[in-house]
Amino acid sequence: MRMVDLIEKKRDGADLTKEEIEFIIQGYTNDEIPDYQMSAFAMAVFFQDMTPQERASLTMAMVESGDQIDLSKIEGIKVDKHSTGGVGDKTTIALAPLVAAVGVPVAKMSGRGLGHTGGTIDKLEAIPGFHVEIDTSEFSELVNKNKLAVIGQTANLTPADKKLYGLRDVTATVNSIPLIASSIMSKKIASGADAIVLDVKTGSGAFMKELEKSKELAEAMVEIGNNLGRQTMAIISDMNQPLGFSVGNALEVKEAIEMLKGNGPDDLLELCLTLGSYMVFLAKQATSIEEARTKLQEVIANGAAIEKLKTFIAAQGGDPTVVDDTNKLPSASYEIPIKATESGYISKIVADKIGLAAMTLGAGRATKESVIDLAVGIILHKKIGDQVKEGEAIATLHSNSENVDTVIELVQGSFTIVQEPINPPTLIYNSIS
Ligand code: URA
């Protein structure tokens, strides 16, 4: 087989076999296929697309390029959740203990974040003492005992994807549905999940800005998962404004804790109940989505979900008393209110700008080497559709510096106030299974 012939075949719109795709991915991972040939191949895929069979073969070839996590020692059906990411997305912190409290084993491999705030691990590390440095046997034991554990990502998960993603980033080939879908699904499948629930975000603060494209991506990922024997479901959820009110690591942990105590916010709760219902259903802990939702509501109401969070924190070295007293979480030195410049209704909160503002305060990483400040961030006081009076606080910065003029400008500039009443945006647009 010669790479040049396979590039030509794809360029001319023909379908590649499983063996041909394996040849490409193995050759690229082993440095036998150079970047320039792989770039040409990625561009051919960008223009010619891939069949469902090709997408499944590409995903599996990337899974097989590195370590595959063996979760077989964990009892029950392991359901993973993946979000394509957004501003204020603290869903995993609330959702993991919520579904674990219903009996779903949650064996979560998570990463650190690059961008507006930290990733799930960074957020969890805002809890004093909490750590994810546990070995795989302890990880399995903890999930069997408590139904929930979180571990850091192994370095050698889908190396082919890592290399290809870096190449796509500099060859204008990131934005290709077959390449994005196989990239995301390869990581989920290599992480050992039996079933997968996907939260594909759409809107100004999302990786996919347009609803149609988000739908296409969700459908592509569901098809790959199902073709590879992992039951997969997806929702498309709104990211035209941050999720919940808090953006920033400790602030987001606090909001997730409040949600598990039954204190909202409504959008975070609804998202967790929707994603959680699918997880509980796929894990066969309920016979219908409706029954699953009722079970989730029960564990919030009877305190089992918040108790599960405490058990999980303590098992991984953290201080579980932060759950009862969230003042024990890191807090910033200054709270700086940002006021509305006119009266009216909030019609827009550009999530990207709020994310950038939080990152500027120190909540996120500009580069992999950046050190993040777990205490800082932004609390919104208004969401789209809310009425506001001139001079009323629309947000509060939690900062460790008083010198925040650019951040104030960013936050103020992310809000649009209009005179006509506005309907809040839809939170969940579609479900795909
Ligand atoms: N996220 C991924 O993991 N891969 C992509 O290709 C795009 C977003």
Boltz pocket constraint, residues with backbone or C-beta under 6 A from the ligand:
constraints:
  - pocket:
      binder: B
      contacts: [[A, 165], [A, 174], [A, 179], [A, 180], [A, 181], [A, 183], [A, 184], [A, 207]]
      max_distance: 6.0
